[in-house]
């Protein structure tokens, strides 16, 4: 009888672990950077290749991925979330960078006229969702291109934003 009970417990535990593995959260390989906060996207929606960045590029260029997931994901103080594991919940960028879109041109002009200091301007820019994403992605891509030849990380709009379908 004890053998049967032991077998039942082992099989039950194995089934539980198997079921948990099926339902564990995994991050999709491609994430459309489309946020419902935007009424309309003026450019094509970026199809972010999370899997390629997380797996392939991180292995090929470990010096650029020394903070792991923290290279992109950070806390409210802009400190990398280095202990983040795949499938763990993360806040969406818009939860901190609350203003959809980029800084309006007239506001940028006003800042220039008021001679707003660079650090203060940067802080205000990062309140805007698209500015924060562009800063994060382009910053990393520029670092990559500076360090590696040929320069293959995109830094222009059309390289990341596909042509918008009309």
N, C-alpha and C positions, 0 to 999 in steps of 0.2 A: 504494500500500500504506500509506503514512503517513497519508493521508486516512482510510482505513478504520480504522486503529488509533486515530486521534484521535477519530473519531466513536464508536467502541466505548468509549473511555475516558469521553467526555462522557456518553454514554447510561448507562453503568454508574454514574457519579457521580450523575447525576440520579435513577436508580432507587434508589440507596442513600439519598439525601436524602429521597426520597418515602417509602420504607419506614421510615426513622427517624421521620418525621413521623407515620406511622400508629401506631407503637409508643411515641411519646413519652408520658410520663405527663402526664395532665391532671387537674385537681382537679374532682370532680363539682360541679355547681351546688348540689346539696342534699346535706348530709352529716348522716346520723342520728347524734346524739351518744349513741351506745349503746356502752358499753365492756364487754368480756367480764369485767372485774374485778368487775362487779356481779352478784351472784347473782340479784337481782330489782330491777327499777326500781319505786320506789314511786309515781312520777309518770309521766305519759306522756313518751315519748322526744322530746326537742327535735329538730326537723328544721331544722338550721342552714342558712340560705340563703347559702352561701359565695359563689356566683356574684353574687348581688345585692349583698352587702357589698363584694366585691372589685372588681366592675365598676361597678355603678350608683351605689352610695352613695359610693364613693371618687371618682367623677367629679363627683357632685352636691355633695359636701361635702369638698373637698380639704384644707381646714384641719384637719379631724378625722382625715384619713388621711395626715398628713405623713410618717409612718414606714412607709407602705405596708403590706406584710405584717407588719411589726414591730408594728403596732397590736395584734395578737393573739398573734403568735408571738414568743417571746423566748428568750434563753439562760438558763443556770443562775443567772446574776447578775441576771436580770430586765431585761437590756438588749435592746431591740428588734432583731430580725433584719431590718434594713432592706435588706440586699442579697439577700434571699430572692427567688427567681424561681419562677413557677408551675411545678409539676411536680417541684421539688426536694424531696427527702425531708425531713420534719420529724419530730421526736419527738412521740409522743402525749403529751398532758398528764399522763396517769397515770404516765408514766415518771419524772417528778420529784415530782408531787403524788400520792404512792403510796397513800394511804389512801382507799379508795372511800367515797363518800357525804359527808355533812356532819359537822361536829363533833357528837358526841352531847350531848344537853341536859344530862346530869349532869356532863359534863366542863366545859361552859360555866359551869354553876353553881359548880363547884369553882374555876374561874379567878376568878369574881366574888368568892367568899369569900376567896380568897388575894390578892385585889387585884392580879392580874397586870397589868403595865403594858401600855398599848395596843399599843405596837410589838411586844412579845414575844407578846402574844395574836395579833396579826395574822400573825406568822411561824408560830406553831403552827397557826392556822386554815388557812394555805395549804398545809400538809402534806396536807390533805384535798382530794381531787379536785373534788368538787362545790363546795366553798367557793372554790377557785381559779377554776373556770369562772364561777361566779356573780359573783365579784369582778371578773373581767375583763369579762364581758358587761354586767352591770348598771352597772358603773362607766362604761363607754363610753356606754351608753344614758342614764344620768343626766346626763352631760356634754352629750350631744346635746340632751336636753330642756331643759337650763338655757340653752343657747345659741339654740335654734331654737323657734319657735312655729308651729303647734301642737305640743304635746309628743306625738310619735307613736312614739317608741322605747319598746318595752315594758319595764316594770320590775317586774312582778308575776309570780308563778308561773304563773297560768293563761293569761297572754298568750303564753308561750313553750312551756310544757308542755301538750300537748293532753290532753284528758280521756282517762284510761286506759280502754281497752276491757276489759270484764270477760268 
